[in-house]
Amino acid sequence: MNLKKQSAHKKMNLKRFFNSVKYSIEGLAYAYKNEQSLWTHAGATILAVILGLIFKINFYEWAVIVIALVIVLAVELLNTAVEAVVDMVTKEFNPLAKIAKDCGSAAAFVSSLIATAICLAIFIPYVIDLF
């Protein structure tokens, strides 16, 4: 595609920026209204923040936890997008659609397992120090 055509097609301006933000918020709202797993992750995030405040974890521990939790959220949102596209393309059972949905779900599952392991690695020493 010609770069001049592309830049003429998508002019950068403040209205476009605010629309982009609006659409992102609508995507988050949709996912939280319709995806149970996001509520589970929201609960885990709240728990991690409460534990971080109670144990007064350091900056680096906060950074690692925040990065892990943001990755989980991003992967969950991408999984929701994959599921929506697959549902849009076919309502019938299709082995390729199943693979797409299962792999999206697996990516979300793996990211949440890793985030859980990270949180446990950070918080278990603090819990042990209580005893």
C-alpha positions as CSV (number, residue, x, y, z in Angstrom):
1,M,0.0,0.0,0.0
2,N,1.2,3.5,-0.9
3,L,2.3,5.4,2.3
4,K,0.7,8.6,1.1
5,K,-2.6,6.8,0.6
6,Q,-2.4,5.3,4.1
7,S,-1.5,8.5,5.8
8,A,-4.3,10.4,4.0
9,H,-6.7,7.6,5.1
10,K,-5.9,7.9,8.8
11,K,-5.3,11.5,9.7
12,M,-3.9,11.9,13.2
13,N,-5.9,14.3,15.3
14,L,-7.3,14.8,18.8
15,K,-10.8,13.5,17.9
16,R,-9.3,10.3,16.6
17,F,-7.2,9.9,19.8
18,F,-10.3,10.4,22.0
19,N,-12.3,8.0,19.9
20,S,-9.5,5.4,20.3
21,V,-9.6,5.8,24.1
22,K,-13.4,5.6,24.1
23,Y,-13.3,2.3,22.1
24,S,-10.7,0.9,24.4
25,I,-12.8,1.6,27.4
26,E,-15.8,0.1,25.6
27,G,-13.7,-3.1,25.0
28,L,-12.7,-3.3,28.7
29,A,-16.3,-2.7,29.7
30,Y,-17.6,-5.5,27.4
31,A,-15.0,-7.9,28.6
32,Y,-15.7,-7.3,32.3
33,K,-19.5,-7.6,31.7
34,N,-19.2,-10.8,29.7
35,E,-16.0,-12.7,30.7
36,Q,-16.1,-14.5,34.0
37,S,-12.3,-15.0,33.9
38,L,-11.7,-11.3,34.1
39,W,-13.6,-11.1,37.3
40,T,-11.4,-13.9,38.7
41,H,-8.3,-12.0,37.7
42,A,-9.7,-8.7,39.1
43,G,-10.2,-10.5,42.4
44,A,-6.7,-11.9,42.3
45,T,-5.4,-8.4,41.4
46,I,-7.2,-6.8,44.4
47,L,-5.7,-9.6,46.7
48,A,-2.2,-8.9,45.3
49,V,-2.6,-5.2,46.0
50,I,-3.9,-5.7,49.5
51,L,-1.0,-8.2,50.3
52,G,1.5,-5.8,48.8
53,L,0.2,-3.0,51.0
54,I,0.1,-5.1,54.1
55,F,3.6,-6.5,53.6
56,K,5.0,-3.2,52.3
57,I,6.7,-4.8,49.3
58,N,9.5,-2.9,47.6
59,F,9.4,-1.1,44.3
60,Y,10.9,-4.0,42.3
61,E,8.4,-6.5,43.7
62,W,5.6,-4.1,42.8
63,A,7.0,-3.7,39.3
64,V,7.1,-7.5,38.8
65,I,3.6,-8.0,40.1
66,V,2.1,-5.2,38.1
67,I,3.8,-6.4,34.9
68,A,2.6,-9.9,35.5
69,L,-1.0,-8.8,36.2
70,V,-1.0,-6.5,33.1
71,I,0.2,-9.3,30.9
72,V,-2.6,-11.5,32.2
73,L,-5.2,-8.8,31.5
74,A,-3.8,-8.2,28.0
75,V,-3.8,-11.9,27.1
76,E,-7.4,-12.3,28.5
77,L,-8.5,-9.4,26.3
78,L,-6.8,-10.8,23.3
79,N,-8.5,-14.2,24.0
80,T,-11.9,-12.4,24.2
81,A,-11.1,-10.8,20.8
82,V,-10.1,-14.2,19.2
83,E,-13.3,-15.8,20.5
84,A,-15.5,-12.9,19.1
85,V,-13.8,-13.2,15.7
86,V,-14.2,-16.9,15.6
87,D,-17.9,-16.6,16.6
88,M,-18.4,-14.0,13.9
89,V,-16.8,-16.2,11.2
90,T,-18.7,-19.5,12.1
91,K,-21.5,-20.6,14.3
92,E,-21.0,-24.2,13.3
93,F,-18.5,-26.5,14.8
94,N,-15.2,-26.2,13.0
95,P,-12.0,-28.0,14.2
96,L,-9.9,-24.9,13.3
97,A,-12.3,-22.6,15.2
98,K,-11.9,-25.0,18.2
99,I,-8.1,-24.8,17.9
100,A,-8.2,-21.0,17.8
101,K,-10.4,-20.7,20.9
102,D,-8.6,-23.4,22.8
103,C,-5.2,-21.9,22.1
104,G,-6.4,-18.4,23.1
105,S,-7.8,-19.9,26.3
106,A,-4.5,-21.8,26.9
107,A,-2.5,-18.6,26.5
108,A,-4.7,-16.9,29.1
109,F,-4.4,-19.9,31.4
110,V,-0.6,-20.1,31.1
111,S,-0.2,-16.3,31.7
112,S,-2.4,-16.6,34.8
113,L,-0.4,-19.6,36.1
114,I,2.9,-17.7,35.7
115,A,1.4,-14.6,37.4
116,T,0.2,-16.8,40.3
117,A,3.7,-18.3,40.6
118,I,5.3,-14.8,40.6
119,C,2.9,-13.6,43.3
120,L,3.5,-16.7,45.4
121,A,7.3,-16.3,45.0
122,I,7.0,-12.7,46.3
123,F,4.5,-13.2,49.1
124,I,5.4,-16.6,50.6
125,P,8.6,-15.3,52.2
126,Y,6.6,-12.5,53.8
127,V,4.0,-14.9,55.1
128,I,6.8,-17.2,56.5
129,D,8.3,-14.3,58.3
130,L,5.1,-13.9,60.2
131,F,5.7,-17.2,62.0
